[in-house]
Amino acid sequence: MGILSFLDDLEPTPFRDFWRLNEHEIPDAPGVYFLVARPGLRFTYPTGRSPIFYIGQAGSLRERLRTHSKFAHHVREERRVGYNLYFPRYEYAGAFAGRYCHLRTWQGCTPRALEEIVMARFAHRYRTFPVANAAGSWNRLMPLKQKNA
């Protein structure tokens, strides 16, 4: 089973090296992105193991991924600015990141709507959200569950 097999018909870009992100052409376009641990590292979830530790959405994939890279480098180099502890997505990225990929939105689909679809599929497969996603993910999916009930 592939890392992103839970996406079914959705096709993100190939995985790229997170630590060389600034060398990559990343679209200044809306979409969803996946932060993935380095090869060989997987997180344990209730119904399986996955190297995905964060799923996010952005109006500009380029700018959002660059922000992640900036703060992950702070963590990796032990030079956090202003706080002793960053958001979990940055702490996990600094400690475990190795790769990333993204999925652009399409006509009529907002980044938030696409993120909800992707998060719901991840949660359906693993029975939880990625370890570095905040509790707000649950709040956004609850209305989806109620609509489908």
Buried (B, 14 or more C-beta within 10 A) or exposed (E): EEBBEBBEEBEBBEBBEBBEBEEEEBEEBBBBBBBBBEEEBBBEBEEEEBBBBBBBBBBBBBEBBEBBBEBBBBBBEEEBEEEEEBBBBBBBBBEBBBBBBBBBBEEEBEBBBBBBBBBBBBBEBBEBBBBBBEEEBBEBBEEBEEEEE
